Amino acid sequence: MVNGKLFNFDKTADENGAAVFTSTFSEINSYKVEVTAVDEAGNEMTTVIPFEIVEKTALVKFYENKPLFAGSLIGLFGLMGIGIAVLVRRKKPGAVEK
């Protein structure tokens, strides 16, 4: 159950043959997944898994946009190089007058 409603998960098996149930949650929301397992003897165990999907921050969106992020770093390093070159040229001693 997800948030109190029955939900169909995709069922697969892992390399050991254990059942694996998967689904994709994409809506920004709080979720509570309730999992009930029953063994061959009829013993029942229920586990509740709460989690939340939150909106990405502007910084995360900026980082995930690889061309923009890489271009920004190249531009930043270029400006730093120009700044260092200007400072080095200013500090060079000029001709001394007599």
C-alpha positions in Angstrom: 0.0 0.0 0.0 1.2 3.5 -0.7 -0.4 6.3 1.3 -3.2 4.0 2.3 -4.1 2.9 -1.3 -3.3 -0.4 -3.0 -0.5 0.0 -5.5 0.8 -2.4 -8.2 4.5 -2.7 -8.1 6.7 -4.4 -10.8 7.8 -7.8 -9.6 11.2 -9.2 -10.5 13.7 -11.6 -9.0 17.3 -10.9 -7.9 20.3 -13.2 -8.5 19.4 -15.3 -5.5 15.8 -15.8 -6.5 14.3 -13.4 -3.9 11.3 -11.3 -5.1 12.0 -7.7 -5.7 9.2 -5.1 -6.1 9.9 -1.8 -7.8 8.1 1.3 -8.8 8.9 4.9 -9.7 7.6 7.8 -7.7 8.1 11.1 -9.4 5.6 13.5 -7.9 6.9 15.9 -5.3 5.1 14.5 -2.2 5.4 12.7 1.1 4.9 8.9 0.8 4.3 6.1 3.2 4.8 2.6 1.8 3.4 -0.2 3.9 4.8 -3.6 3.1 3.3 -6.8 4.5 5.1 -10.1 4.1 3.6 -13.5 4.9 5.8 -16.6 5.1 4.8 -20.2 4.4 3.7 -20.8 8.0 1.3 -17.9 7.8 3.3 -15.5 10.0 2.7 -11.9 9.0 5.0 -8.9 9.3 4.2 -5.4 8.3 6.8 -2.6 7.8 6.1 1.0 7.1 8.6 3.0 5.0 8.1 6.7 5.1 10.0 8.9 2.6 9.6 12.2 0.8 10.4 13.5 -2.7 11.4 17.1 -2.6 12.0 19.7 -5.3 15.6 20.2 -6.4 17.3 23.4 -5.4 18.6 25.9 -7.9 22.2 24.9 -7.1 21.5 21.2 -7.8 19.7 22.0 -11.1 22.7 24.2 -12.1 25.1 21.4 -11.3 23.1 18.8 -13.3 23.1 21.0 -16.4 26.6 19.8 -17.4 27.2 22.2 -20.4 26.2 25.2 -18.4 28.2 24.1 -15.3 31.3 23.3 -17.4 31.1 26.5 -19.3 30.8 28.5 -16.1 33.9 26.8 -14.7 35.9 27.5 -17.8 34.7 31.2 -17.8 35.6 31.5 -14.1 39.1 30.0 -14.6 39.6 32.3 -17.6 38.7 35.4 -15.6 41.0 34.3 -12.8 43.8 33.8 -15.3 43.3 37.2 -16.8 43.2 38.8 -13.3 46.4 37.1 -12.3 48.1 38.2 -15.5 47.1 41.8 -14.9 48.4 41.7 -11.4 51.7 40.2 -12.4 52.2 42.9 -15.1 51.4 45.7 -12.7 54.0 44.5 -10.2 56.9 44.2 -12.7 59.4 46.8 -11.8 59.7 49.6 -14.4 62.8 51.4 -15.6 64.4 53.3 -12.8 65.1 57.0 -13.6 68.4 58.6 -12.6 
